[in-house]
Amino acid sequence: STSICKPKDNSVANDTSPVATTLTAVPKLPSLPTYSPLQERVQRPASYDWHQSGGIVCIAVYTRWQHVTTRHCTVAIVNNVLSVDIIIQDQSYRLALELAKKVVSDNFKVSMGSGRSGKLTIELRKVEEAVRWSNIGRTLPGNDTTQLLDDRERVYHRCHLVGKESLTRDILLLTLRCPPHLYLPVPTGYHNYLRIPDSILCKPYTAVPASLDVHAFTTQQAAAAPGNLLHYLIKVYEDGAMSSALDELSVCEEEGLTADAEEDSSLVEVTLAEGEHVNSLISGGCDPPVTDVALLAAGTGITPMLSVMLDAIADNRRVLLLFFNKTEEDIPWRVELDALSAKHPPLLQVQHVLSAASAAWRGKTGRVTLQLLDELLPVADGHKNVSLAVCGPRGFTDTALKLFDELSYVGEEYHAFVG
Ligand SMILES: Cc1cc2nc3c(=O)[nH]c(=O)nc-3n(C[C@H](O)[C@H](O)[C@H](O)COP(=O)(O)OP(=O)(O)OC[C@H]3O[C@@H](n4cnc5c(N)ncnc54)[C@H](O)[C@@H]3O)c2cc1C
């Protein structure tokens, strides 16, 4: 298997997390439709140009990758230096420009070209609106270069914890706000490292959508601005070093903080997104296209599945979510999940499976078994192309993968996030 979450320092080198690190890479069978992202490898390098119109400077980036969205593009403006990092599959394309003249650092926009052109536009506001620029500025080292995501230096940005909500007895929804000069999104299938400032405590977490709303999720991708919010579902372990430290952070309610204060106990440091492109494996990009997506999640293994699910519904794929928890009370976002499936009845089916259900529970019970999967999972035929994904504690994932094999799903039809 291929590591998608290679530790880059000692604080994470011994991570034995219960959730997701690797994506199984299964040998390709020549006679079957391929689901490998490598088949879509971008052939030509990305490039950029710029133009101006009145008080606006537009930088257009041609990634030549059909899956790129604004959620793949991080933008920061500090001391009039523009830094742009765009995830293109397993690589990062970078712009580093000391801009020719002053721009408003907290008022820029990132937008996508129409269709799947692979074009992104970053719109900057001139401070002196009437002044024409003769050039874009000075290129800095690393400008207009591409490197493997795994090789990219891990840089931390200070964000504020602005929301903390208990979803279940041990799962929190944490909301972070990026500083006003930074747009830092996380695309589907990727995660970022969170670090407690001035400590070695640092672990990966998977950002989740703000809400389970397909329209809001997809329109948020169309245009994006700095100071964005990041949301995480965190399972708090009593003896868990990082999750308890996150639980102990204070929520900041003041507006306009700069994220510089050393003493601020609402600060969390966040890396740019890391990981691997999984979207095309699940919601499209292969031929023939996937029609049915089945997602198996246990506990906080739901985190990568939520964006996948919204993307797949937006792409008109049928989605079956099998969500394994102990009791009804342990199901995070249960009401929201059930409301989403009620809103998209032909497309989304949510099936809860409880291992310690109360006597009143009328739904599925037990653990992940051959009988359960045989009964519920979609089967590929002339009209259906099926894709499966699994995420949860190691034992859960291993069992599910074994059962996929027993049910004759082939390696390219499924993948696993394993820790
Ligand atoms: C790519 C990736 C994405 C992740 N996304 C999320 C996320 O969105 N939300 C989230 O809550 N977590 C996520 N995790 C897990 C997270 O990184 C931490 O591992 C987790 O929060 C525990 O860290 P801790 O320091 O609090 O606990 P630790 O101090 O490491 O241990 C906490 C507790 O977990 C137990 N434990 C340790 N390893 C395992 C294991 N393999 N199985 C079962 N129990 C174990 C320990 O006994 C202890 O009780 C993700 C992990 C990866 C690799």
Ligand as a Chemical Component Dictionary entry (heavy atoms), coordinates in Angstrom:
data_LIG
# 
_chem_comp.id                   LIG 
_chem_comp.type                 NON-POLYMER 
_chem_comp.pdbx_formal_charge   0 
_chem_comp.three_letter_code    LIG 
# 
loop_
_chem_comp_atom.comp_id 
_chem_comp_atom.atom_id 
_chem_comp_atom.alt_atom_id 
_chem_comp_atom.type_symbol 
_chem_comp_atom.charge 
_chem_comp_atom.model_Cartn_x 
_chem_comp_atom.model_Cartn_y 
_chem_comp_atom.model_Cartn_z 
_chem_comp_atom.pdbx_ordinal 
LIG C1  C1  C 0 -5.297  10.711 7.568  1  
LIG C2  C2  C 0 -5.925  10.699 8.937  2  
LIG C3  C3  C 0 -7.082  11.406 9.158  3  
LIG C4  C4  C 0 -7.668  11.419 10.427 4  
LIG N1  N1  N 0 -8.822  12.110 10.612 5  
LIG C5  C5  C 0 -9.408  12.117 11.828 6  
LIG C6  C6  C 0 -10.628 12.830 12.046 7  
LIG O1  O1  O 0 -11.160 13.473 11.134 8  
LIG N2  N2  N 0 -11.170 12.804 13.291 9  
LIG C7  C7  C 0 -10.592 12.109 14.331 10 
LIG O2  O2  O 0 -11.136 12.125 15.445 11 
LIG N3  N3  N 0 -9.434  11.437 14.144 12 
LIG C8  C8  C 0 -8.826  11.437 12.944 13 
LIG N4  N4  N 0 -7.639  10.781 12.773 14 
LIG C9  C9  C 0 -6.965  10.209 13.957 15 
LIG C10 C10 C 0 -6.117  11.297 14.628 16 
LIG O3  O3  O 0 -5.038  11.652 13.798 17 
LIG C11 C11 C 0 -5.528  10.849 15.982 18 
LIG O4  O4  O 0 -4.842  9.645  15.791 19 
LIG C12 C12 C 0 -6.596  10.682 17.042 20 
LIG O5  O5  O 0 -7.212  11.931 17.305 21 
LIG C13 C13 C 0 -6.002  10.142 18.358 22 
LIG O6  O6  O 0 -4.958  10.972 18.731 23 
LIG P1  P1  P 0 -4.666  11.277 20.266 24 
LIG O7  O7  O 0 -3.306  11.912 20.363 25 
LIG O8  O8  O 0 -5.793  11.995 20.901 26 
LIG O9  O9  O 0 -4.667  9.840  20.893 27 
LIG P2  P2  P 0 -3.472  8.873  21.293 28 
LIG O10 O10 O 0 -2.738  9.504  22.436 29 
LIG O11 O11 O 0 -2.683  8.528  20.087 30 
LIG O12 O12 O 0 -4.338  7.604  21.718 31 
LIG C14 C14 C 0 -5.699  7.795  22.054 32 
LIG C15 C15 C 0 -6.496  6.580  22.365 33 
LIG O13 O13 O 0 -6.658  5.834  21.190 34 
LIG C16 C16 C 0 -6.336  4.518  21.448 35 
LIG N5  N5  N 0 -5.807  4.077  20.169 36 
LIG C17 C17 C 0 -4.616  4.401  19.642 37 
LIG N6  N6  N 0 -4.485  3.818  18.452 38 
LIG C18 C18 C 0 -5.629  3.143  18.221 39 
LIG C19 C19 C 0 -6.106  2.359  17.152 40 
LIG N7  N7  N 0 -5.370  2.149  16.057 41 
LIG N8  N8  N 0 -7.346  1.839  17.242 42 
LIG C20 C20 C 0 -8.115  2.037  18.330 43 
LIG N9  N9  N 0 -7.712  2.781  19.377 44 
LIG C21 C21 C 0 -6.489  3.311  19.319 45 
LIG C22 C22 C 0 -5.375  4.575  22.584 46 
LIG O14 O14 O 0 -5.409  3.415  23.364 47 
LIG C23 C23 C 0 -5.913  5.723  23.387 48 
LIG O15 O15 O 0 -6.951  5.331  24.248 49 
LIG C24 C24 C 0 -7.062  10.721 11.502 50 
LIG C25 C25 C 0 -5.894  9.998  11.278 51 
LIG C26 C26 C 0 -5.337  9.978  10.019 52 
LIG C27 C27 C 0 -4.082  9.198  9.822  53 
# 
loop_
_chem_comp_bond.comp_id 
_chem_comp_bond.atom_id_1 
_chem_comp_bond.atom_id_2 
_chem_comp_bond.value_order 
_chem_comp_bond.pdbx_ordinal 
LIG C1  C2  SING 1  
LIG C2  C3  SING 2  
LIG C2  C26 DOUB 3  
LIG C3  C4  DOUB 4  
LIG C4  N1  SING 5  
LIG C4  C24 SING 6  
LIG N1  C5  DOUB 7  
LIG C5  C6  SING 8  
LIG C5  C8  SING 9  
LIG C6  O1  DOUB 10 
LIG C6  N2  SING 11 
LIG N2  C7  SING 12 
LIG C7  O2  DOUB 13 
LIG C7  N3  SING 14 
LIG N3  C8  DOUB 15 
LIG C8  N4  SING 16 
LIG N4  C9  SING 17 
LIG N4  C24 SING 18 
LIG C9  C10 SING 19 
LIG C10 O3  SING 20 
LIG C10 C11 SING 21 
LIG C11 O4  SING 22 
LIG C11 C12 SING 23 
LIG C12 O5  SING 24 
LIG C12 C13 SING 25 
LIG C13 O6  SING 26 
LIG O6  P1  SING 27 
LIG P1  O7  DOUB 28 
LIG P1  O8  SING 29 
LIG P1  O9  SING 30 
LIG O9  P2  SING 31 
LIG P2  O10 DOUB 32 
LIG P2  O11 SING 33 
LIG P2  O12 SING 34 
LIG O12 C14 SING 35 
LIG C14 C15 SING 36 
LIG C15 O13 SING 37 
LIG C15 C23 SING 38 
LIG O13 C16 SING 39 
LIG C16 N5  SING 40 
LIG C16 C22 SING 41 
LIG N5  C17 SING 42 
LIG N5  C21 SING 43 
LIG C17 N6  DOUB 44 
LIG N6  C18 SING 45 
LIG C18 C19 SING 46 
LIG C18 C21 DOUB 47 
LIG C19 N7  SING 48 
LIG C19 N8  DOUB 49 
LIG N8  C20 SING 50 
LIG C20 N9  DOUB 51 
LIG N9  C21 SING 52 
LIG C22 O14 SING 53 
LIG C22 C23 SING 54 
LIG C23 O15 SING 55 
LIG C24 C25 DOUB 56 
LIG C25 C26 SING 57 
LIG C26 C27 SING 58 
# 
